[in-house]
Amino acid sequence: MALPTAQPCPVCTSELVTLKINVDGHDLIMCSCQTCDTRTWELAGEDINLEAALDHVGTHAGRRRRAGV
């Protein structure tokens, strides 16, 4: 399996670290630059802010905890 091509940081052009998790059937992607500390979040193809990302994860993680999953 081929690894995806690393994306450049939009601020300093260094290589971004990308993390992807599935939350309630949607991909939540965080991109982070270790050089300039820029971070971006995307949910289901839409750019979102940190607060929206945390709200989405908290809502769905809490639902799983209550269900005993």
PDB file with SEQRES, HELIX, SHEET and CRYST1 records, atoms N, CA, C and O in Angstrom:
SEQRES   1 A   69  MET ALA LEU PRO THR ALA GLN PRO CYS PRO VAL CYS THR          
SEQRES   2 A   69  SER GLU LEU VAL THR LEU LYS ILE ASN VAL ASP GLY HIS          
SEQRES   3 A   69  ASP LEU ILE MET CYS SER CYS GLN THR CYS ASP THR ARG          
SEQRES   4 A   69  THR TRP GLU LEU ALA GLY GLU ASP ILE ASN LEU GLU ALA          
SEQRES   5 A   69  ALA LEU ASP HIS VAL GLY THR HIS ALA GLY ARG ARG ARG          
SEQRES   6 A   69  ARG ALA GLY VAL                                              
HELIX    1 AA1 LEU A   50  ARG A   66  1                                  17    
SHEET    1 AA1 4 LEU A  16  VAL A  23  0                                        
SHEET    2 AA1 4 HIS A  26  CYS A  33 -1                                        
SHEET    3 AA1 4 ARG A  39  LEU A  43 -1                                        
SHEET    4 AA1 4 GLU A  46  ILE A  48 -1                                        
CRYST1    1.000    1.000    1.000  90.00  90.00  90.00 P 1           1          
ATOM      1  N   MET A   1       0.843  -1.170   0.000  1.00  0.00           N  
ATOM      2  CA  MET A   1       0.000   0.000   0.000  1.00  0.00           C  
ATOM      3  C   MET A   1       0.893   1.240   0.000  1.00  0.00           C  
ATOM      4  O   MET A   1       1.810   1.356   0.813  1.00  0.00           O  
ATOM      5  N   ALA A   2       0.619   2.146  -0.904  1.00  0.00           N  
ATOM      6  CA  ALA A   2       1.406   3.374  -1.004  1.00  0.00           C  
ATOM      7  C   ALA A   2       0.951   4.377   0.048  1.00  0.00           C  
ATOM      8  O   ALA A   2      -0.239   4.496   0.337  1.00  0.00           O  
ATOM      9  N   LEU A   3       1.902   5.087   0.609  1.00  0.00           N  
ATOM     10  CA  LEU A   3       1.590   6.134   1.573  1.00  0.00           C  
ATOM     11  C   LEU A   3       1.154   7.389   0.828  1.00  0.00           C  
ATOM     12  O   LEU A   3       1.665   7.678  -0.254  1.00  0.00           O  
ATOM     13  N   PRO A   4       0.209   8.142   1.402  1.00  0.00           N  
ATOM     14  CA  PRO A   4      -0.198   9.384   0.745  1.00  0.00           C  
ATOM     15  C   PRO A   4       0.944  10.391   0.733  1.00  0.00           C  
ATOM     16  O   PRO A   4       1.807  10.381   1.611  1.00  0.00           O  
ATOM     17  N   THR A   5       0.938  11.250  -0.262  1.00  0.00           N  
ATOM     18  CA  THR A   5       1.953  12.293  -0.370  1.00  0.00           C  
ATOM     19  C   THR A   5       1.721  13.337   0.720  1.00  0.00           C  
ATOM     20  O   THR A   5       0.598  13.799   0.919  1.00  0.00           O  
ATOM     21  N   ALA A   6       2.788  13.702   1.420  1.00  0.00           N  
ATOM     22  CA  ALA A   6       2.681  14.709   2.481  1.00  0.00           C  
ATOM     23  C   ALA A   6       2.331  16.056   1.868  1.00  0.00           C  
ATOM     24  O   ALA A   6       2.828  16.418   0.802  1.00  0.00           O  
ATOM     25  N   GLN A   7       1.476  16.784   2.554  1.00  0.00           N  
ATOM     26  CA  GLN A   7       1.049  18.103   2.102  1.00  0.00           C  
ATOM     27  C   GLN A   7       1.922  19.175   2.751  1.00  0.00           C  
ATOM     28  O   GLN A   7       2.365  19.006   3.887  1.00  0.00           O  
ATOM     29  N   PRO A   8       2.174  20.282   2.037  1.00  0.00           N  
ATOM     30  CA  PRO A   8       2.952  21.369   2.636  1.00  0.00           C  
ATOM     31  C   PRO A   8       2.076  22.260   3.517  1.00  0.00           C  
ATOM     32  O   PRO A   8       0.884  22.423   3.257  1.00  0.00           O  
ATOM     33  N   CYS A   9       2.667  22.821   4.539  1.00  0.00           N  
ATOM     34  CA  CYS A   9       1.983  23.772   5.413  1.00  0.00           C  
ATOM     35  C   CYS A   9       1.646  25.027   4.599  1.00  0.00           C  
ATOM     36  O   CYS A   9       2.495  25.529   3.863  1.00  0.00           O  
ATOM     37  N   PRO A  10       0.413  25.537   4.723  1.00  0.00           N  
ATOM     38  CA  PRO A  10       0.054  26.746   3.976  1.00  0.00           C  
ATOM     39  C   PRO A  10       0.747  28.009   4.498  1.00  0.00           C  
ATOM     40  O   PRO A  10       0.748  29.037   3.821  1.00  0.00           O  
ATOM     41  N   VAL A  11       1.337  27.937   5.700  1.00  0.00           N  
ATOM     42  CA  VAL A  11       1.994  29.104   6.290  1.00  0.00           C  
ATOM     43  C   VAL A  11       3.490  29.108   5.999  1.00  0.00           C  
ATOM     44  O   VAL A  11       4.028  30.114   5.535  1.00  0.00           O  
ATOM     45  N   CYS A  12       4.180  27.972   6.273  1.00  0.00           N  
ATOM     46  CA  CYS A  12       5.647  27.963   6.152  1.00  0.00           C  
ATOM     47  C   CYS A  12       6.177  26.951   5.131  1.00  0.00           C  
ATOM     48  O   CYS A  12       7.388  26.881   4.918  1.00  0.00           O  
ATOM     49  N   THR A  13       5.326  26.189   4.514  1.00  0.00           N  
ATOM     50  CA  THR A  13       5.621  25.168   3.489  1.00  0.00           C  
ATOM     51  C   THR A  13       6.349  23.926   4.011  1.00  0.00           C  
ATOM     52  O   THR A  13       6.754  23.081   3.213  1.00  0.00           O  
ATOM     53  N   SER A  14       6.526  23.792   5.339  1.00  0.00           N  
ATOM     54  CA  SER A  14       7.088  22.551   5.886  1.00  0.00           C  
ATOM     55  C   SER A  14       6.068  21.427   5.707  1.00  0.00           C  
ATOM     56  O   SER A  14       4.899  21.680   5.419  1.00  0.00           O  
ATOM     57  N   GLU A  15       6.517  20.203   5.879  1.00  0.00           N  
ATOM     58  CA  GLU A  15       5.636  19.046   5.726  1.00  0.00           C  
ATOM     59  C   GLU A  15       4.642  18.960   6.888  1.00  0.00           C  
ATOM     60  O   GLU A  15       5.023  19.088   8.052  1.00  0.00           O  
ATOM     61  N   LEU A  16       3.363  18.742   6.559  1.00  0.00           N  
ATOM     62  CA  LEU A  16       2.324  18.601   7.573  1.00  0.00           C  
ATOM     63  C   LEU A  16       2.211  17.156   8.049  1.00  0.00           C  
ATOM     64  O   LEU A  16       2.429  16.222   7.277  1.00  0.00           O  
ATOM     65  N   VAL A  17       1.872  16.982   9.313  1.00  0.00           N  
ATOM     66  CA  VAL A  17       1.498  15.683   9.860  1.00  0.00           C  
ATOM     67  C   VAL A  17      -0.025  15.643   9.800  1.00  0.00           C  
ATOM     68  O   VAL A  17      -0.689  16.583  10.237  1.00  0.00           O  
ATOM     69  N   THR A  18      -0.582  14.561   9.261  1.00  0.00           N  
ATOM     70  CA  THR A  18      -2.026  14.448   9.102  1.00  0.00           C  
ATOM     71  C   THR A  18      -2.550  13.256   9.880  1.00  0.00           C  
ATOM     72  O   THR A  18      -2.045  12.142   9.745  1.00  0.00           O  
ATOM     73  N   LEU A  19      -3.575  13.502  10.700  1.00  0.00           N  
ATOM     74  CA  LEU A  19      -4.239  12.446  11.462  1.00  0.00           C  
ATOM     75  C   LEU A  19      -5.689  12.387  11.018  1.00  0.00           C  
ATOM     76  O   LEU A  19      -6.352  13.418  10.899  1.00  0.00           O  
ATOM     77  N   LYS A  20      -6.186  11.168  10.769  1.00  0.00           N  
ATOM     78  CA  LYS A  20      -7.571  11.008  10.338  1.00  0.00           C  
ATOM     79  C   LYS A  20      -8.254   9.993  11.231  1.00  0.00           C  
ATOM     80  O   LYS A  20      -7.744   8.891  11.432  1.00  0.00           O  
ATOM     81  N   ILE A  21      -9.417  10.364  11.773  1.00  0.00           N  
ATOM     82  CA  ILE A  21     -10.221   9.428  12.549  1.00  0.00           C  
ATOM     83  C   ILE A  21     -11.647   9.463  12.006  1.00  0.00           C  
ATOM     84  O   ILE A  21     -12.091  10.465  11.446  1.00  0.00           O  
ATOM     85  N   ASN A  22     -12.346   8.360  12.180  1.00  0.00           N  
ATOM     86  CA  ASN A  22     -13.732   8.287  11.761  1.00  0.00           C  
ATOM     87  C   ASN A  22     -14.609   8.598  12.964  1.00  0.00           C  
ATOM     88  O   ASN A  22     -14.519   7.939  14.000  1.00  0.00           O  
ATOM     89  N   VAL A  23     -15.454   9.605  12.817  1.00  0.00           N  
ATOM     90  CA  VAL A  23     -16.373  10.000  13.882  1.00  0.00           C  
ATOM     91  C   VAL A  23     -17.786   9.959  13.311  1.00  0.00           C  
ATOM     92  O   VAL A  23     -18.146  10.767  12.454  1.00  0.00           O  
ATOM     93  N   ASP A  24     -18.573   9.019  13.791  1.00  0.00           N  
ATOM     94  CA  ASP A  24     -19.968   8.878  13.372  1.00  0.00           C  
ATOM     95  C   ASP A  24     -20.103   8.779  11.854  1.00  0.00           C  
ATOM     96  O   ASP A  24     -21.006   9.373  11.264  1.00  0.00           O  
ATOM     97  N   GLY A  25     -19.204   8.027  11.230  1.00  0.00           N  
ATOM     98  CA  GLY A  25     -19.277   7.799   9.793  1.00  0.00           C  
ATOM     99  C   GLY A  25     -18.644   8.872   8.928  1.00  0.00           C  
ATOM    100  O   GLY A  25     -18.718   8.795   7.702  1.00  0.00           O  
ATOM    101  N   HIS A  26     -18.027   9.867   9.537  1.00  0.00           N  
ATOM    102  CA  HIS A  26     -17.377  10.948   8.787  1.00  0.00           C  
ATOM    103  C   HIS A  26     -15.902  11.013   9.160  1.00  0.00           C  
ATOM    104  O   HIS A  26     -15.532  10.769  10.308  1.00  0.00           O  
ATOM    105  N   ASP A  27     -15.061  11.346   8.181  1.00  0.00           N  
ATOM    106  CA  ASP A  27     -13.633  11.514   8.455  1.00  0.00           C  
ATOM    107  C   ASP A  27     -13.383  12.879   9.083  1.00  0.00           C  
ATOM    108  O   ASP A  27     -13.754  13.912   8.525  1.00  0.00           O  
ATOM    109  N   LEU A  28     -12.746  12.866  10.256  1.00  0.00           N  
ATOM    110  CA  LEU A  28     -12.273  14.087  10.903  1.00  0.00           C  
ATOM    111  C   LEU A  28     -10.765  14.098  10.715  1.00  0.00           C  
ATOM    112  O   LEU A  28     -10.073  13.190  11.175  1.00  0.00           O  
ATOM    113  N   ILE A  29     -10.256  15.122  10.041  1.00  0.00           N  
ATOM    114  CA  ILE A  29      -8.838  15.198   9.699  1.00  0.00           C  
ATOM    115  C   ILE A  29      -8.218  16.418  10.369  1.00  0.00           C  
ATOM    116  O   ILE A  29      -8.731  17.532  10.263  1.00  0.00           O  
ATOM    117  N   MET A  30      -7.102  16.185  11.060  1.00  0.00           N  
ATOM    118  CA  MET A  30      -6.341  17.281  11.641  1.00  0.00           C  
ATOM    119  C   MET A  30      -4.977  17.303  10.958  1.00  0.00           C  
ATOM    120  O   MET A  30      -4.303  16.276  10.879  1.00  0.00           O  
ATOM    121  N   CYS A  31      -4.576  18.456  10.471  1.00  0.00           N  
ATOM    122  CA  CYS A  31      -3.247  18.643   9.898  1.00  0.00           C  
ATOM    123  C   CYS A  31      -2.470  19.564  10.830  1.00  0.00           C  
ATOM    124  O   CYS A  31      -2.985  20.590  11.274  1.00  0.00           O  
ATOM    125  N   SER A  32      -1.226  19.188  11.123  1.00  0.00           N  
ATOM    126  CA  SER A  32      -0.410  19.933  12.074  1.00  0.00           C  
ATOM    127  C   SER A  32       0.986  20.148  11.509  1.00  0.00           C  
ATOM    128  O   SER A  32       1.583  19.240  10.929  1.00  0.00           O  
ATOM    129  N   CYS A  33       1.498  21.361  11.685  1.00  0.00           N  
ATOM    130  CA  CYS A  33       2.856  21.689  11.269  1.00  0.00           C  
ATOM    131  C   CYS A  33       3.742  21.763  12.506  1.00  0.00           C  
ATOM    132  O   CYS A  33       3.473  22.548  13.416  1.00  0.00           O  
ATOM    133  N   GLN A  34       4.787  20.958  12.545  1.00  0.00           N  
ATOM    134  CA  GLN A  34       5.704  20.955  13.682  1.00  0.00           C  
ATOM    135  C   GLN A  34       6.641  22.160  13.667  1.00  0.00           C  
ATOM    136  O   GLN A  34       7.244  22.492  14.687  1.00  0.00           O  
ATOM    137  N   THR A  35       6.764  22.810  12.520  1.00  0.00           N  
ATOM    138  CA  THR A  35       7.667  23.954  12.408  1.00  0.00           C  
ATOM    139  C   THR A  35       7.029  25.237  12.941  1.00  0.00           C  
ATOM    140  O   THR A  35       7.624  25.931  13.766  1.00  0.00           O  
ATOM    141  N   CYS A  36       5.821  25.552  12.471  1.00  0.00           N  
ATOM    142  CA  CYS A  36       5.196  26.828  12.857  1.00  0.00           C  
ATOM    143  C   CYS A  36       3.962  26.652  13.743  1.00  0.00           C  
ATOM    144  O   CYS A  36       3.324  27.638  14.111  1.00  0.00           O  
ATOM    145  N   ASP A  37       3.618  25.412  14.088  1.00  0.00           N  
ATOM    146  CA  ASP A  37       2.516  25.092  15.003  1.00  0.00           C  
ATOM    147  C   ASP A  37       1.138  25.432  14.436  1.00  0.00           C  
ATOM    148  O   ASP A  37       0.186  25.610  15.196  1.00  0.00           O  
ATOM    149  N   THR A  38       1.022  25.523  13.120  1.00  0.00           N  
ATOM    150  CA  THR A  38      -0.280  25.729  12.489  1.00  0.00           C  
ATOM    151  C   THR A  38      -1.058  24.421  12.536  1.00  0.00           C  
ATOM    152  O   THR A  38      -0.498  23.349  12.306  1.00  0.00           O  
ATOM    153  N   ARG A  39      -2.362  24.514  12.836  1.00  0.00           N  
ATOM    154  CA  ARG A  39      -3.226  23.330  12.822  1.00  0.00           C  
ATOM    155  C   ARG A  39      -4.522  23.670  12.098  1.00  0.00           C  
ATOM    156  O   ARG A  39      -5.061  24.767  12.239  1.00  0.00           O  
ATOM    157  N   THR A  40      -5.010  22.707  11.318  1.00  0.00           N  
ATOM    158  CA  THR A  40      -6.299  22.856  10.655  1.00  0.00           C  
ATOM    159  C   THR A  40      -7.109  21.588  10.877  1.00  0.00           C  
ATOM    160  O   THR A  40      -6.553  20.511  11.094  1.00  0.00           O  
ATOM    161  N   TRP A  41      -8.436  21.730  10.820  1.00  0.00           N  
ATOM    162  CA  TRP A  41      -9.336  20.596  10.990  1.00  0.00           C  
ATOM    163  C   TRP A  41     -10.335  20.595   9.851  1.00  0.00           C  
ATOM    164  O   TRP A  41     -10.739  21.643   9.349  1.00  0.00           O  
ATOM    165  N   GLU A  42     -10.727  19.380   9.454  1.00  0.00           N  
ATOM    166  CA  GLU A  42     -11.692  19.208   8.377  1.00  0.00           C  
ATOM    167  C   GLU A  42     -12.622  18.067   8.771  1.00  0.00           C  
ATOM    168  O   GLU A  42     -12.165  17.036   9.265  1.00  0.00           O  
ATOM    169  N   LEU A  43     -13.913  18.244   8.556  1.00  0.00           N  
ATOM    170  CA  LEU A  43     -14.897  17.207   8.844  1.00  0.00           C  
ATOM    171  C   LEU A  43     -15.762  17.008   7.617  1.00  0.00           C  
ATOM    172  O   LEU A  43     -16.414  17.939   7.145  1.00  0.00           O  
ATOM    173  N   ALA A  44     -15.763  15.794   7.105  1.00  0.00           N  
ATOM    174  CA  ALA A  44     -16.583  15.446   5.937  1.00  0.00           C  
ATOM    175  C   ALA A  44     -16.339  16.415   4.776  1.00  0.00           C  
ATOM    176  O   ALA A  44     -17.275  16.806   4.079  1.00  0.00           O  
ATOM    177  N   GLY A  45     -15.072  16.798   4.576  1.00  0.00           N  
ATOM    178  CA  GLY A  45     -14.705  17.654   3.455  1.00  0.00           C  
ATOM    179  C   GLY A  45     -14.873  19.147   3.687  1.00  0.00           C  
ATOM    180  O   GLY A  45     -14.587  19.943   2.792  1.00  0.00           O  
ATOM    181  N   GLU A  46     -15.332  19.547   4.877  1.00  0.00           N  
ATOM    182  CA  GLU A  46     -15.542  20.961   5.198  1.00  0.00           C  
ATOM    183  C   GLU A  46     -14.532  21.420   6.241  1.00  0.00           C  
ATOM    184  O   GLU A  46     -14.302  20.721   7.228  1.00  0.00           O  
ATOM    185  N   ASP A  47     -13.925  22.592   6.034  1.00  0.00           N  
ATOM    186  CA  ASP A  47     -13.025  23.161   7.041  1.00  0.00           C  
ATOM    187  C   ASP A  47     -13.840  23.551   8.271  1.00  0.00           C  
ATOM    188  O   ASP A  47     -14.902  24.162   8.154  1.00  0.00           O  
ATOM    189  N   ILE A  48     -13.334  23.192   9.451  1.00  0.00           N  
ATOM    190  CA  ILE A  48     -13.992  23.561  10.705  1.00  0.00           C  
ATOM    191  C   ILE A  48     -12.936  24.090  11.666  1.00  0.00           C  
ATOM    192  O   ILE A  48     -11.738  23.929  11.433  1.00  0.00           O  
ATOM    193  N   ASN A  49     -13.389  24.727  12.752  1.00  0.00           N  
ATOM    194  CA  ASN A  49     -12.433  25.220  13.742  1.00  0.00           C  
ATOM    195  C   ASN A  49     -12.266  24.182  14.855  1.00  0.00           C  
ATOM    196  O   ASN A  49     -12.984  23.182  14.891  1.00  0.00           O  
ATOM    197  N   LEU A  50     -11.331  24.422  15.746  1.00  0.00           N  
ATOM    198  CA  LEU A  50     -11.038  23.486  16.831  1.00  0.00           C  
ATOM    199  C   LEU A  50     -12.268  23.237  17.696  1.00  0.00           C  
ATOM    200  O   LEU A  50     -12.551  22.092  18.051  1.00  0.00           O  
ATOM    201  N   GLU A  51     -12.995  24.285  18.036  1.00  0.00           N  
ATOM    202  CA  GLU A  51     -14.170  24.127  18.895  1.00  0.00           C  
ATOM    203  C   GLU A  51     -15.194  23.180  18.264  1.00  0.00           C  
ATOM    204  O   GLU A  51     -15.752  22.326  18.953  1.00  0.00           O  
ATOM    205  N   ALA A  52     -15.442  23.325  16.975  1.00  0.00           N  
ATOM    206  CA  ALA A  52     -16.393  22.445  16.287  1.00  0.00           C  
ATOM    207  C   ALA A  52     -15.884  21.007  16.266  1.00  0.00           C  
ATOM    208  O   ALA A  52     -16.667  20.072  16.432  1.00  0.00           O  
ATOM    209  N   ALA A  53     -14.580  20.823  16.063  1.00  0.00           N  
ATOM    210  CA  ALA A  53     -14.004  19.471  16.058  1.00  0.00           C  
ATOM    211  C   ALA A  53     -14.177  18.814  17.424  1.00  0.00           C  
ATOM    212  O   ALA A  53     -14.577  17.653  17.510  1.00  0.00           O  
ATOM    213  N   LEU A  54     -13.878  19.554  18.492  1.00  0.00           N  
ATOM    214  CA  LEU A  54     -14.020  19.004  19.843  1.00  0.00           C  
ATOM    215  C   LEU A  54     -15.479  18.723  20.180  1.00  0.00           C  
ATOM    216  O   LEU A  54     -15.782  17.704  20.799  1.00  0.00           O  
ATOM    217  N   ASP A  55     -16.382  19.607  19.784  1.00  0.00           N  
ATOM    218  CA  ASP A  55     -17.807  19.376  20.020  1.00  0.00           C  
ATOM    219  C   ASP A  55     -18.272  18.102  19.329  1.00  0.00           C  
ATOM    220  O   ASP A  55     -18.992  17.296  19.919  1.00  0.00           O  
ATOM    221  N   HIS A  56     -17.861  17.922  18.079  1.00  0.00           N  
ATOM    222  CA  HIS A  56     -18.280  16.751  17.307  1.00  0.00           C  
ATOM    223  C   HIS A  56     -17.742  15.469  17.934  1.00  0.00           C  
ATOM    224  O   HIS A  56     -18.486  14.501  18.094  1.00  0.00           O  
ATOM    225  N   VAL A  57     -16.473  15.452  18.286  1.00  0.00           N  
ATOM    226  CA  VAL A  57     -15.876  14.259  18.900  1.00  0.00           C  
ATOM    227  C   VAL A  57     -16.509  13.996  20.264  1.00  0.00           C  
ATOM    228  O   VAL A  57     -16.840  12.852  20.577  1.00  0.00           O  
ATOM    229  N   GLY A  58     -16.683  15.033  21.076  1.00  0.00           N  
ATOM    230  CA  GLY A  58     -17.264  14.862  22.405  1.00  0.00           C  
ATOM    231  C   GLY A  58     -18.683  14.330  22.361  1.00  0.00           C  
ATOM    232  O   GLY A  58     -19.051  13.476  23.167  1.00  0.00           O  
ATOM    233  N   THR A  59     -19.478  14.823  21.434  1.00  0.00           N  
ATOM    234  CA  THR A  59     -20.857  14.368  21.298  1.00  0.00           C  
ATOM    235  C   THR A  59     -20.910  12.891  20.961  1.00  0.00           C  
ATOM    236  O   THR A  59     -21.683  12.144  21.559  1.00  0.00           O  
ATOM    237  N   HIS A  60     -20.098  12.465  20.012  1.00  0.00           N  
ATOM    238  CA  HIS A  60     -20.157  11.078  19.558  1.00  0.00           C  
ATOM    239  C   HIS A  60     -19.417  10.131  20.485  1.00  0.00           C  
ATOM    240  O   HIS A  60     -19.829   8.981  20.638  1.00  0.00           O  
ATOM    241  N   ALA A  61     -18.341  10.581  21.106  1.00  0.00           N  
ATOM    242  CA  ALA A  61     -17.633   9.730  22.069  1.00  0.00           C  
ATOM    243  C   ALA A  61     -18.502   9.519  23.300  1.00  0.00           C  
ATOM    244  O   ALA A  61     -18.531   8.419  23.852  1.00  0.00           O  
ATOM    245  N   GLY A  62     -19.210  10.555  23.738  1.00  0.00           N  
ATOM    246  CA  GLY A  62     -20.106  10.433  24.880  1.00  0.00           C  
ATOM    247  C   GLY A  62     -21.239   9.472  24.613  1.00  0.00           C  
ATOM    248  O   GLY A  62     -21.648   8.731  25.506  1.00  0.00           O  
ATOM    249  N   ARG A  63     -21.752   9.474  23.395  1.00  0.00           N  
ATOM    250  CA  ARG A  63     -22.828   8.560  23.030  1.00  0.00           C  
ATOM    251  C   ARG A  63     -22.338   7.124  23.100  1.00  0.00           C  
ATOM    252  O   ARG A  63     -23.070   6.245  23.556  1.00  0.00           O  
ATOM    253  N   ARG A  64     -21.110   6.870  22.656  1.00  0.00           N  
ATOM    254  CA  ARG A  64     -20.560   5.509  22.699  1.00  0.00           C  
ATOM    255  C   ARG A  64     -20.333   5.071  24.140  1.00  0.00           C  
ATOM    256  O   ARG A  64     -20.585   3.915  24.482  1.00  0.00           O  
ATOM    257  N   ARG A  65     -19.856   5.986  24.993  1.00  0.00           N  
ATOM    258  CA  ARG A  65     -19.629   5.638  26.398  1.00  0.00           C  
ATOM    259  C   ARG A  65     -20.936   5.265  27.081  1.00  0.00           C  
ATOM    260  O   ARG A  65     -20.991   4.286  27.824  1.00  0.00           O  
ATOM    261  N   ARG A  66     -21.987   6.037  26.836  1.00  0.00           N  
ATOM    262  CA  ARG A  66     -23.282   5.766  27.458  1.00  0.00           C  
ATOM    263  C   ARG A  66     -23.860   4.443  26.972  1.00  0.00           C  
ATOM    264  O   ARG A  66     -24.570   3.767  27.716  1.00  0.00           O  
ATOM    265  N   ALA A  67     -23.562   4.069  25.730  1.00  0.00           N  
ATOM    266  CA  ALA A  67     -24.067   2.815  25.173  1.00  0.00           C  
ATOM    267  C   ALA A  67     -23.227   1.631  25.626  1.00  0.00           C  
ATOM    268  O   ALA A  67     -23.579   0.484  25.349  1.00  0.00           O  
ATOM    269  N   GLY A  68     -22.120   1.890  26.320  1.00  0.00           N  
ATOM    270  CA  GLY A  68     -21.261   0.811  26.800  1.00  0.00           C  
ATOM    271  C   GLY A  68     -20.374   0.203  25.738  1.00  0.00           C  
ATOM    272  O   GLY A  68     -19.950  -0.946  25.859  1.00  0.00           O  
ATOM    273  N   VAL A  69     -20.087   0.977  24.684  1.00  0.00           N  
ATOM    274  CA  VAL A  69     -19.230   0.482  23.595  1.00  0.00           C  
ATOM    275  C   VAL A  69     -17.792   0.745  23.926  1.00  0.00           C  
ATOM    276  O   VAL A  69     -16.907   0.406  23.140  1.00  0.00           O  
TER     277      VAL A  69                                                      
END                                                                             
